[in-house]
């Protein structure tokens, strides 16, 4: 664990880029081998706007990375944060607890908040209006959302008291996890179910991308499934019944157009329809 800890403390930017590109490539190929849904689309054409948003997310995170470093240095110098106030523990437990808590603040709480506040939902909407969810959807976030997510992560770093090594481990795990649980891959149902007790599995997260409430407002987690189970936001839906998108924004052509997606946060508030309202 010490070797891993030291590696991530000094991880080069090129290695972080390789994790991003390698993850997309791996799951892209896996989708071709064992697809969950056989989408009627040109995969590269579908991927282009999603990869554009991936690039803007990378640029924003790199531009603001110095804030994470400064915050990490401050919590270390002042012995501040949850994991620094706890009794001394082994390094592996220290890292696990740090990543677990950063997943709570940087992913679950950020995601939950985006679904509950109108203006934030409209920004987050870009992620949900993909009608063909695959691994490229993972980082389909409007630039404004990338900034919002970064702020939550930054606050999480301070509250948790995470050193830079744990931050880098968390971000790397988060990246792979989101590519994995968005990937259009068909896993054995039992295996997916077993995984969902620990991490956010593909079937578990796909429920969140269903086009109707209450499923849209469920399964907010990214790495660990514990938070959805703990806070009562976990839901199940047979994967064969899932319909991607948002029913109040049904225009698939507009939802695949980069110019339209950039304007989408300003389109006017419309939440998905509650399932009970159409029964």
PLY file of the C-alpha trace (Angstrom):
ply
format ascii 1.0
element vertex 279
property float x
property float y
property float z
element edge 278
property int vertex1
property int vertex2
end_header
0.00 0.00 0.00
2.88 2.38 0.72
4.13 1.94 -2.86
0.67 2.68 -4.27
0.26 5.65 -1.95
3.57 7.16 -3.02
2.84 6.55 -6.70
-0.44 8.44 -6.56
1.13 11.22 -4.50
3.39 11.98 -7.45
1.31 10.60 -10.34
2.26 12.31 -13.62
-0.44 14.01 -15.67
0.35 11.68 -18.57
-0.49 8.66 -16.41
-3.82 10.21 -15.42
-4.57 10.81 -19.10
-3.74 7.17 -19.84
-6.27 6.06 -17.21
-8.94 8.15 -18.96
-8.12 7.05 -22.49
-7.40 3.46 -21.48
-10.71 3.17 -19.64
-12.76 4.53 -22.53
-10.93 2.27 -24.99
-11.35 -0.86 -22.85
-15.06 -0.42 -22.20
-15.66 0.75 -25.80
-14.27 -2.57 -27.03
-16.13 -4.53 -24.35
-19.41 -2.92 -25.43
-18.83 -4.26 -28.91
-18.27 -7.77 -27.59
-21.09 -8.04 -25.03
-23.58 -5.19 -25.55
-26.57 -4.80 -23.24
-28.63 -3.00 -25.89
-28.06 -3.10 -29.63
-28.40 0.60 -30.35
-29.35 1.71 -33.83
-26.71 4.41 -34.02
-23.36 5.32 -35.52
-21.15 4.91 -32.49
-18.55 7.49 -33.41
-21.20 10.05 -34.31
-22.89 9.48 -30.95
-19.55 9.72 -29.15
-18.45 13.09 -30.57
-20.47 15.45 -28.33
-19.79 13.19 -25.33
-16.05 13.26 -26.00
-16.23 17.05 -26.38
-17.70 17.28 -22.89
-15.07 14.85 -21.64
-12.41 17.22 -22.97
-13.99 20.28 -21.32
-14.20 18.36 -18.03
-10.50 17.49 -18.25
-9.55 21.09 -19.05
-11.59 22.50 -16.15
-10.26 19.94 -13.67
-6.66 20.57 -14.71
-7.15 24.34 -14.60
-8.51 24.17 -11.06
-6.26 21.36 -9.80
-4.05 23.80 -7.91
-6.98 24.43 -5.54
-7.06 20.74 -4.64
-3.31 20.78 -4.03
-3.52 23.92 -1.86
-6.43 22.52 0.13
-4.64 19.20 0.59
-1.51 20.97 1.82
-3.59 23.04 4.24
-5.42 20.11 5.83
-2.12 18.28 6.20
-0.36 21.26 7.79
-3.26 21.86 10.19
-4.13 18.21 10.84
-7.66 19.07 9.76
-10.43 16.74 8.60
-12.31 13.61 9.60
-9.65 11.03 8.76
-7.02 13.05 10.61
-9.11 13.30 13.78
-9.66 9.57 14.05
-7.37 7.27 16.05
-4.26 6.09 14.23
-5.01 3.33 11.73
-3.28 1.24 9.10
-2.49 2.94 5.79
-4.86 0.78 3.77
-7.76 1.63 6.10
-6.78 5.31 6.03
-6.89 5.27 2.22
-10.13 3.27 2.02
-11.90 5.58 4.46
-10.63 8.65 2.62
-11.81 7.40 -0.77
-15.15 6.29 0.70
-15.82 9.72 2.19
-14.67 11.60 -0.90
-17.11 9.45 -2.87
-19.83 10.66 -0.51
-19.07 14.37 -0.90
-17.68 14.53 -4.42
-20.11 12.13 -6.09
-23.19 11.13 -4.10
-24.00 14.47 -2.42
-23.12 16.46 -5.53
-25.33 14.25 -7.65
-28.20 14.23 -5.15
-28.10 18.03 -4.89
-28.16 18.43 -8.66
-31.42 16.50 -8.79
-33.06 18.49 -5.99
-32.25 22.09 -6.95
-33.95 23.33 -10.10
-31.10 25.35 -11.59
-28.58 22.60 -10.92
-30.89 19.98 -12.44
-31.03 21.98 -15.67
-27.23 21.97 -15.82
-27.08 18.25 -15.02
-29.77 17.56 -17.63
-27.15 17.32 -20.39
-25.94 14.09 -18.83
-29.43 12.59 -18.73
-30.61 13.45 -22.25
-28.39 10.83 -23.87
-30.72 8.33 -25.51
-27.94 5.77 -26.03
-26.08 5.46 -22.75
-22.63 3.95 -23.18
-19.16 4.45 -21.74
-18.77 7.83 -23.49
-21.82 9.08 -21.58
-19.81 8.84 -18.36
-18.25 12.27 -18.76
-21.04 13.93 -20.71
-21.23 16.90 -18.35
-21.88 20.50 -19.30
-18.87 22.71 -18.44
-20.95 24.40 -15.75
-21.55 21.02 -14.14
-17.84 20.24 -14.22
-17.28 23.36 -12.13
-20.11 22.43 -9.74
-18.74 18.90 -9.27
-15.27 20.31 -8.66
-16.57 22.59 -5.90
-18.20 19.63 -4.13
-14.97 17.65 -4.40
-12.98 20.59 -3.06
-15.28 20.94 -0.05
-15.04 17.19 0.44
-11.23 17.32 0.48
-11.32 19.88 3.30
-13.99 18.11 5.37
-12.41 14.70 4.91
-8.86 15.98 5.36
-7.57 14.10 2.33
-3.89 14.22 1.34
-3.10 14.56 -2.35
-2.39 10.81 -2.73
-5.91 9.90 -1.59
-7.39 12.59 -3.85
-5.59 11.12 -6.85
-6.59 7.56 -5.91
-10.20 8.71 -5.51
-10.28 10.54 -8.84
-8.73 7.58 -10.66
-11.20 5.12 -9.10
-14.07 7.51 -9.79
-13.10 7.79 -13.44
-12.94 4.04 -14.00
-16.11 3.46 -11.97
-18.18 5.91 -14.01
-16.92 4.48 -17.31
-17.75 1.00 -16.04
-21.25 1.68 -14.73
-22.26 3.66 -17.84
-20.84 1.12 -20.27
-23.35 -0.63 -22.52
-22.26 -4.08 -21.35
-24.36 -7.11 -20.51
-23.14 -8.75 -17.33
-24.69 -11.90 -15.83
-27.56 -10.66 -13.66
-26.34 -12.49 -10.56
-22.82 -11.09 -10.90
-24.16 -7.58 -11.38
-26.39 -7.99 -8.32
-23.48 -9.24 -6.17
-21.29 -6.34 -7.27
-24.09 -3.87 -6.49
-23.83 -4.66 -2.78
-20.35 -3.09 -2.79
-19.91 -0.90 -5.85
-22.23 0.79 -8.31
-22.77 -1.86 -10.98
-23.91 -1.19 -14.58
-27.47 -2.43 -14.01
-27.76 -0.42 -10.82
-26.71 2.83 -12.45
-28.72 2.30 -15.61
-31.87 2.56 -13.45
-30.85 6.16 -12.74
-30.90 6.87 -16.50
-34.51 5.68 -16.93
-36.61 8.46 -18.42
-39.30 8.52 -15.72
-39.52 9.36 -12.03
-39.02 8.02 -9.44
-36.20 6.04 -11.07
-34.42 9.16 -12.36
-34.12 10.31 -8.73
-32.40 7.19 -7.44
-29.03 5.42 -7.42
-26.89 8.56 -7.23
-23.66 6.79 -6.26
-20.57 6.49 -8.40
-18.00 4.19 -6.79
-19.67 2.71 -3.71
-23.32 1.65 -3.47
-23.38 2.03 0.32
-24.56 5.64 0.19
-27.72 4.90 -1.81
-28.56 2.00 0.47
-27.80 4.01 3.61
-29.80 7.10 2.59
-32.73 5.22 1.05
-32.17 6.27 -2.56
-31.51 2.78 -3.89
-34.01 1.43 -6.44
-34.22 -1.54 -8.77
-35.77 -1.89 -12.22
-35.42 -4.75 -14.65
-32.81 -3.67 -17.17
-35.01 -4.79 -20.07
-37.58 -2.14 -19.08
-35.16 0.78 -19.01
-35.75 3.61 -21.47
-32.93 6.16 -21.60
-33.33 9.92 -21.70
-35.72 12.37 -20.05
-39.35 12.16 -21.13
-39.81 15.94 -20.95
-36.88 16.42 -23.38
-37.70 13.72 -25.95
-36.07 15.19 -29.08
-33.25 12.72 -29.77
-31.87 14.83 -32.60
-31.50 17.93 -30.45
-30.12 15.85 -27.59
-27.32 14.67 -29.87
-26.46 18.14 -31.17
-23.54 19.83 -29.42
-24.86 23.35 -29.94
-28.26 22.40 -28.51
-26.66 20.62 -25.55
-24.61 23.68 -24.65
-27.86 25.69 -24.53
-29.86 23.01 -22.73
-29.31 24.32 -19.15
-31.15 27.49 -20.14
-34.10 25.76 -21.84
-36.56 26.06 -18.95
-37.23 23.79 -16.01
-38.91 20.45 -16.69
-38.47 17.40 -14.52
-39.20 13.87 -15.73
-42.75 12.67 -15.33
-43.71 10.62 -12.31
-44.64 7.08 -13.32
-47.85 7.28 -11.28
-49.05 10.27 -13.29
-49.22 8.28 -16.51
-50.82 5.15 -15.12
0 1
1 2
2 3
3 4
4 5
5 6
6 7
7 8
8 9
9 10
10 11
11 12
12 13
13 14
14 15
15 16
16 17
17 18
18 19
19 20
20 21
21 22
22 23
23 24
24 25
25 26
26 27
27 28
28 29
29 30
30 31
31 32
32 33
33 34
34 35
35 36
36 37
37 38
38 39
39 40
40 41
41 42
42 43
43 44
44 45
45 46
46 47
47 48
48 49
49 50
50 51
51 52
52 53
53 54
54 55
55 56
56 57
57 58
58 59
59 60
60 61
61 62
62 63
63 64
64 65
65 66
66 67
67 68
68 69
69 70
70 71
71 72
72 73
73 74
74 75
75 76
76 77
77 78
78 79
79 80
80 81
81 82
82 83
83 84
84 85
85 86
86 87
87 88
88 89
89 90
90 91
91 92
92 93
93 94
94 95
95 96
96 97
97 98
98 99
99 100
100 101
101 102
102 103
103 104
104 105
105 106
106 107
107 108
108 109
109 110
110 111
111 112
112 113
113 114
114 115
115 116
116 117
117 118
118 119
119 120
120 121
121 122
122 123
123 124
124 125
125 126
126 127
127 128
128 129
129 130
130 131
131 132
132 133
133 134
134 135
135 136
136 137
137 138
138 139
139 140
140 141
141 142
142 143
143 144
144 145
145 146
146 147
147 148
148 149
149 150
150 151
151 152
152 153
153 154
154 155
155 156
156 157
157 158
158 159
159 160
160 161
161 162
162 163
163 164
164 165
165 166
166 167
167 168
168 169
169 170
170 171
171 172
172 173
173 174
174 175
175 176
176 177
177 178
178 179
179 180
180 181
181 182
182 183
183 184
184 185
185 186
186 187
187 188
188 189
189 190
190 191
191 192
192 193
193 194
194 195
195 196
196 197
197 198
198 199
199 200
200 201
201 202
202 203
203 204
204 205
205 206
206 207
207 208
208 209
209 210
210 211
211 212
212 213
213 214
214 215
215 216
216 217
217 218
218 219
219 220
220 221
221 222
222 223
223 224
224 225
225 226
226 227
227 228
228 229
229 230
230 231
231 232
232 233
233 234
234 235
235 236
236 237
237 238
238 239
239 240
240 241
241 242
242 243
243 244
244 245
245 246
246 247
247 248
248 249
249 250
250 251
251 252
252 253
253 254
254 255
255 256
256 257
257 258
258 259
259 260
260 261
261 262
262 263
263 264
264 265
265 266
266 267
267 268
268 269
269 270
270 271
271 272
272 273
273 274
274 275
275 276
276 277
277 278
